Amino acid sequence: MLTAENLKKAYGSLQAVDGVSFRVGPGEVFGLLGPNGAGKTTTIGMLAGLVAPDSGEVRIAGHHISGDTSPQKRRLGVVPQELALFDELSAAANLALFGALYGLSGAAAAKEQDRVLTLVGLADRAKDKVSNFSGGMKRRLNLAAALMHDPQVILLDEPTVGVDPQSRNAIFDNLETLKAAGKTLLYTTHYMEEAERLCDHIAIMDHGKVIATDTVAGLLRQAPVSSFVLIDLVANDFANLVEAAALPGVVSATLSGRQLRLGVQSMGDLPQLLRWLLSHGGEFEHVQTERPTLETVFLHLTGRSLRDA
């Protein structure tokens, strides 16, 4: 349904996007995951036809997007990172304006307003000024505006920035409803937990390039460890960290305060590790495990933290 092929875009000496390619099928949620500055927003701009690529092309349902007046753009809905709303207008008036841009008026526009406001849970606030809305409500109305013309492909550029957990979950529910209706969603984020929850496939971006793409499960298999073991030591004077890091099956070892964090290749090695720890002065009071995350994969691929990159 949506294809990006070798997209490139430079601003002077800065290569913002460098050869990005991917395909998104009908009814699929595709995530672009990467730190701020990775090139996600520029990629969204090219997909939407708002930014002209230096090279490469975008196709919707096999049809090339060519210029501002391309009829294929009517199949797109765009939820920008910056709110595209008029604060002094009501929610309904905002939606009427965006509907009019796609030729909707009268009863047809009113029907679509009711539909999208109900979807995002704002039907009872239709006549209220947007200036009186919370940040989360504005984000949900921003989504509703992109849906007024019932697009098949929806581009979402970090749509949960600055919202509270309750509003974020409401937006997730909206997107899952759209997916169930067969919509194609492209979702950019630097929150790994969002990508893991929502996306069928993910492309990890860094410095304008796609450095890995797969399902969530496929990406997690690229992590260098199968699990992390978090061990709360009785004291913080454990002096054998280097030895712990050298144990068979241990990929990494860090000590923060009294917590020892071991990255291990197999949980089958845990009993042996705990016995070694006790025999080397590492008395402990609590043990828990964590699975690797997309943050782990990003750190493994780039040597840097996703959030701090």
C-alpha positions in Angstrom: 0.0 0.0 0.0 2.9 2.4 0.8 6.4 2.1 -0.7 9.5 4.2 -0.1 12.3 3.5 -2.5 15.8 4.8 -1.9 14.7 8.2 -0.5 17.4 10.7 -0.1 17.3 14.3 1.2 20.1 16.7 2.1 20.1 20.2 3.5 23.4 21.7 2.6 26.1 19.4 4.0 23.6 17.6 6.2 22.4 14.3 4.7 19.1 14.1 6.6 17.8 11.0 4.8 20.2 8.6 3.1 18.7 5.8 1.0 15.6 4.9 3.0 13.5 2.1 1.6 10.6 0.0 3.0 7.1 -1.3 2.1 4.0 -1.2 4.2 1.1 -3.5 3.5 -2.7 -2.9 3.9 -3.8 -3.1 7.5 -0.2 -3.0 8.8 1.3 -0.7 11.4 4.9 0.1 10.4 7.2 1.9 12.8 10.1 4.2 12.2 12.0 4.1 15.4 15.0 6.3 16.1 16.4 9.1 18.2 15.5 12.8 17.6 17.5 13.9 14.5 17.5 10.4 12.9 15.6 11.6 9.8 12.1 10.3 10.7 10.2 13.6 10.2 12.0 14.4 6.9 11.0 10.9 5.8 7.4 11.6 6.7 7.6 14.8 4.8 8.7 13.0 1.7 6.0 10.3 2.1 3.4 13.0 2.4 4.6 14.9 -0.7 5.5 17.9 1.5 9.2 17.6 1.0 10.7 16.9 -2.4 13.3 14.1 -2.3 16.6 14.6 -3.9 16.2 11.1 -5.3 14.0 8.1 -4.8 10.3 7.8 -5.0 7.1 7.2 -3.0 4.2 5.1 -4.2 0.8 4.5 -2.8 -1.0 1.3 -4.0 1.7 1.2 -6.7 1.1 4.7 -8.0 3.9 7.3 -7.9 3.3 10.5 -6.0 4.2 13.3 -8.3 3.9 16.9 -7.2 1.5 18.8 -4.9 -1.6 18.0 -7.1 -1.0 14.2 -7.3 -4.5 12.5 -6.9 -2.8 9.8 -4.8 -2.3 12.3 -2.0 -6.0 12.1 -1.3 -5.5 8.6 0.0 -3.1 10.0 2.7 -3.9 11.4 6.2 -1.1 13.2 8.0 -0.8 13.6 11.8 2.1 16.1 12.2 4.4 16.3 15.2 3.3 20.0 15.7 -0.3 20.4 16.4 -2.2 21.6 13.2 -5.2 23.2 15.0 -6.7 26.6 15.4 -7.1 27.3 19.1 -9.9 29.9 18.8 -12.1 27.6 16.8 -14.3 24.8 18.2 -13.4 21.2 17.6 -16.2 21.0 15.1 -15.1 24.1 13.2 -11.5 22.8 13.0 -12.8 19.5 11.5 -15.1 21.4 9.1 -12.1 23.3 7.8 -10.0 20.2 7.3 -12.9 18.4 5.7 -13.5 21.4 3.3 -9.9 21.0 2.1 -10.9 17.6 0.8 -14.2 18.8 -0.7 -16.4 17.8 2.1 -19.4 20.0 3.1 -22.9 19.9 4.3 -24.4 16.6 5.5 -21.3 14.6 4.3 -19.0 16.8 6.4 -21.3 16.6 9.4 -21.4 12.8 9.2 -17.6 12.6 9.1 -17.3 15.0 12.0 -19.5 12.8 14.1 -17.6 9.7 13.1 -14.1 10.9 13.9 -15.1 12.8 17.1 -16.7 9.6 18.3 -13.6 7.6 17.4 -11.3 9.8 19.4 -13.7 10.2 22.3 -14.5 13.9 21.9 -18.1 13.8 20.7 -19.3 15.7 23.8 -16.7 18.5 23.3 -17.5 19.3 19.6 -18.6 22.9 20.3 -15.8 23.7 22.8 -12.9 25.9 21.8 -9.7 24.0 21.3 -7.9 26.6 23.5 -9.8 24.9 26.5 -8.6 21.4 25.6 -5.8 19.6 27.5 -2.7 18.6 25.6 -4.0 15.0 25.2 -7.3 16.2 23.9 -5.6 18.4 21.3 -3.5 15.4 20.2 -6.6 13.3 19.8 -8.3 16.1 17.8 -5.2 16.4 15.7 -5.7 12.7 14.8 -9.4 13.3 14.0 -8.5 16.1 11.6 -6.3 13.7 9.6 -9.2 11.2 9.3 -12.0 13.5 8.0 -11.6 12.3 4.4 -11.3 8.6 5.4 -7.8 8.1 4.1 -6.4 4.6 3.5 -2.9 5.5 4.6 -2.2 7.4 7.8 1.2 9.0 8.6 1.7 9.7 12.3 4.8 11.7 13.3 5.3 11.2 17.1 1.6 11.7 17.8 1.9 11.2 21.6 4.6 13.8 22.3 3.9 15.6 25.6 0.7 13.7 26.5 -0.2 12.1 29.8 -0.4 8.2 30.1 -4.2 8.1 29.9 -4.3 10.2 26.7 -1.5 8.1 25.2 -3.4 4.9 25.9 -6.5 6.5 24.3 -4.5 7.3 21.2 -3.2 3.7 21.1 -6.8 2.4 21.3 -7.7 4.7 18.4 -4.9 3.4 16.2 -5.7 -0.2 17.0 -9.3 0.5 15.9 -8.0 2.0 12.6 -5.7 -1.0 12.1 -8.6 -3.4 12.7 -10.6 -1.4 10.0 -7.8 -2.2 7.5 -6.0 1.1 7.5 -2.3 1.3 6.8 -0.4 3.2 9.5 3.1 4.5 9.5 4.2 5.6 13.0 7.3 7.4 14.0 8.5 7.4 17.6 11.6 7.5 19.8 9.7 5.6 22.5 10.6 1.9 22.2 7.6 0.8 24.3 5.2 2.4 21.8 6.9 0.7 18.8 6.8 -2.7 20.6 3.1 -2.3 21.5 1.8 -1.0 18.2 4.0 -2.1 15.3 3.9 -5.2 13.1 7.2 -4.2 11.5 9.8 -1.7 12.5 12.7 0.1 10.7 15.3 1.4 13.1 16.8 4.7 11.8 20.0 6.4 12.8 21.7 9.3 11.0 19.3 9.2 8.1 19.8 5.5 7.4 17.7 2.4 8.1 20.1 0.2 10.1 17.7 -2.7 10.7 14.2 -3.6 9.7 12.1 -6.6 10.8 9.2 -7.6 13.0 9.6 -6.8 16.7 10.4 -10.4 17.5 13.0 -10.5 14.6 14.7 -7.4 15.9 14.8 -8.6 19.4 16.6 -11.8 18.2 19.5 -9.4 17.1 20.1 -8.5 20.8 23.4 -9.9 22.1 21.7 -11.3 25.2 18.7 -13.5 25.8 18.0 -11.9 29.2 19.2 -9.5 31.8 19.6 -10.6 35.4 19.2 -7.9 38.1 20.7 -8.9 41.4 20.3 -6.7 44.5 23.4 -7.2 46.6 23.4 -6.9 50.4 26.4 -4.5 50.2 27.8 -2.3 47.5 31.4 -3.3 48.1 31.4 -6.2 45.5 34.9 -6.1 44.0 34.7 -8.9 41.4 32.9 -7.1 38.6 35.6 -7.8 36.1 35.6 -11.4 37.0 31.8 -11.6 36.7 32.0 -10.1 33.2 34.4 -12.8 32.2 32.2 -15.7 33.3 31.0 -18.1 30.6 27.6 -17.1 29.3 27.9 -13.5 30.6 27.9 -10.8 27.9 27.9 -7.7 30.1 28.1 -6.8 33.7 27.5 -3.4 35.3 27.1 -2.4 39.0 24.9 0.6 40.0 24.8 1.1 43.7 24.0 -2.3 45.1 22.4 -3.7 41.9 24.4 -6.0 39.7 23.1 -6.2 36.1 24.3 -9.2 34.1 23.5 -9.7 30.4 23.4 -13.5 29.8 23.2 -15.7 26.8 21.0 -18.3 28.5 18.9 -18.5 31.6 20.2 -22.0 32.1 23.5 -20.4 33.3 21.7 -18.6 36.2 22.1 -21.2 39.0 25.9 -21.4 38.3 26.2 -17.6 38.3 24.4 -17.3 41.6 26.6 -19.9 43.2 29.7 -18.2 41.9 28.4 -14.9 43.2 27.9 -16.2 46.7 31.3 -17.9 46.7 33.0 -14.6 45.8 31.5 -12.3 48.4 28.4 -11.3 46.5 25.7 -12.0 49.0 22.3 -11.0 47.5 18.8 -10.5 48.7 16.7 -10.3 45.5 17.0 -11.5 41.9 14.8 -10.6 38.9 15.0 -10.9 35.2 14.3 -8.6 32.2 14.0 -9.4 28.6 16.0 -7.4 26.0 14.2 -4.4 24.4 14.5 -2.5 21.2 16.7 -0.1 23.2 19.1 -3.1 23.7 19.1 -3.8 20.0 19.8 -0.1 19.1 22.6 0.0 21.6 24.1 -3.2 20.1 23.8 -1.8 16.6 25.1 1.7 17.2 27.0 1.6 20.5 24.7 4.4 21.8 21.5 4.7 23.8 18.4 5.3 21.8 17.2 8.1 24.1 20.6 9.8 24.4 21.6 9.4 20.7 
